[in-house]
C-alpha cells in the first residue's frame, strides 16, 4: 500500500492540553487517524467533512463509494474531503483498546463514556490541524448524520451545508432495545472478561451475534426476500439440521465472522451507547443555536429503512422548520432499508450532488 | 395446587408402537403433558383443540386468557378444550431433554429433527386417547396456527373450524434470519456444551439474548414507544453507563432472565427449526387435500405484526381461496405487533366467538 492510500495519524490532545469531555472527564492523549482526498484550495473553502457510522472508519472513498470519489456527489476532484476514525473507535483513533497513559494498560471499561459533542470537539481540533476553519459541507449517514447535527448546534457557523442521511435526533425505544441486546450479547460472553480481554482474544461469539442481529435490522424484509428468499445455500435437499442450510443463514454467518476481523467489542459498546443518549432537541435552545448560524440542511431518509425510519428524519426536519432553519427533505424510494445510505440509488446521488453545487 | 389445576400426562407411543417421524426416524417413547378444560359432551362433538406457539405450554387458559375460559370466545362452559405441550417441548412432553430409553441419557442433540406433521401425529394420538374423533374447532396463534394448517392438510376431515391467528404458511428470509441469530446465540454459548449440558446448567446467556431479541420482534416499534419511549428505569439523571438505564432495557432484561426459569434451550432450537422448514403449499396438492374435507377457516392477522405480517396470512387466504376452501380473513387493528394474538382487542375476540358459534 503506498503512502497516499493509507490513513494519517495525528496526536490532537496531550497531557498538557487534554480532551475535556462533556462528562467532565479528561483524556490525556488522543490520537486521531484520518484520511483525506483531493486538494484543499488556497482559501480553504472547499473542505467537506465525512462523519462515519457505528462501524465505519476513515476510508470514506471505500465504504462510501456511492457518494465519495472523483466525479461522485462528494467529488474529490473538486473538494478536499476529510474523514477521521471516531473517538472511541478501533481503526486508528484513540479508543477503549488504546493504552491508558496513566496506567500503561489498555483502558478497557475504564475508558470514559462519550457524548456526541465529544466527537465534535475532536473533529474541530482535526479541522484546525489541517487548516480549515469553515466547512463547505459535512456529510454523514446514521450515526454520522447525528454528529453533524450536534456540530451545527455546538458551532453554528462552522458548516455551510449539512447532509444528514438516515439519521435521527433521538433513538426510539426499539432502536435502544436492539442496541441493548447487542451489548448484552457482547458483555455476557465470558470472553469479554469485563472488558480486559487480552490481545487476539475477546468476546468473538457475542460480537458476532450482535453483528448478525444488526445486519438484519440494516436491511428491509423485502430486501432479505429479494436477496435470499428461502433459497438453500447448497444444491439438493435441505440438510434439516442446526447448521447453515438457508442462504440467509450463510450471509449472516459471514457477516458475523468477517466483522470480528476488523472491529472491536468495546468500541461497539461505547459508540452504540452514545447514540442511545443523543437527544439534542430536548434542549429547546438547540435549534435556536443552529438558526443563529448559516447552516443549510439536506435531510434524506429511505422509505424501507425501519431501523432509522423516515419519521425520525421527519422529526429533525420539523424541528428545523419550526426554528426557521433552511432545510430540504426527501424520502428516497429504496428496497434496501437502512443500508440504502451506502448504495447507488435513483434520486439519491443526484439529491446530494445538487445540494453540494 | 389441586389435581384439576395441573396438567395430565399420558404415554402415547411406546417401543412396541413407536412414533415414526416424517424423517423416518423413530421415537420409542413419547409422553405428552396436556390440560383439558370443560366437559366432553355425550357424542364428543364439542372438542376444541388449542395448539401453542414456540414458547407455550399446555395451560391454555392461562397464557391465552384472551380467548380461552368461561364465557370467553373459546368458552370452557360450552366446549371441551384440550391443549398439549408440543412434542420436542420442555413442559412435560417428550423432548430433547428427556431421557433416551436406548441410552439412559438425555437426548440432547441426538433428539431427531421434527417436522410440523410430527406434531399433528402426536395431537391425533392424544385426541384418540381422550375419545374425540372430530374437532369442533382447532385454534392456534403463530406456530400454533401452522400446526392447524398442517393438520387440515394431513387429515382433511378432522377439523370443522380452523382458526389461524398471526400464522404463516412459509417463513420469510427475515423470519429465518431472526431465528438463525437466536440459535447462534444459544449454540455459541460455551455452556451449551453441544447440547449435553448438565441439569441446572445450560446456555443461560445465549438463551436470554435469544429471548430478548425475540421479544423486540414480538412487539411493534410503536408499542415499544407507547410502553417505554425513552423513559429511564429510575428517577433522576441517567447513569450513562452500560447497565440498565432505559426502561426498555429493564423490560428486556426481565424477559430474558424470567424465560430461563421456564424454558429450555434445546426446545428453542428444535421448535424454531420446524418453523423454518414449514412450507406445505410448496406441494400443490396440499390445498386439494384440504378442499377434499370440510374444514372452514378463519385467518386473522394484526396490522402492526411485522414478525408474521399480514401478507403471510394473506398468502394462506389466497391459496385457500384459489382451492375453493371456505375462508374468512380479517386484519385486526392493533398497536401490539405479533403479541397481539395474546391480547384482548376490539374486533378480535368477537371474530373468534362468531366463527365458533
Interface residues (C-beta under 8 A of the other chain):
Chain A: X23 X109 X113 X170 X171 X172 X173 X174 X176 X177 X178 X180 X181 X183 X184 X185 X187 X188 X189 X190 X205 X208 X209 X212 X213 X216 X221 X224 X225 X227 X228 X229 X230 X238 X240 X241 X242 X245 X246 X248 X249 X252 X253 X256 X269 X273 X276 X277 X279 X306 X309
Chain B: X23 X109 X113 X170 X171 X172 X173 X174 X176 X177 X178 X180 X181 X183 X184 X185 X187 X188 X189 X190 X205 X208 X209 X212 X213 X216 X221 X224 X225 X227 X228 X229 X230 X238 X240 X241 X242 X245 X246 X248 X249 X252 X253 X256 X269 X273 X276 X277 X279 X306 X309
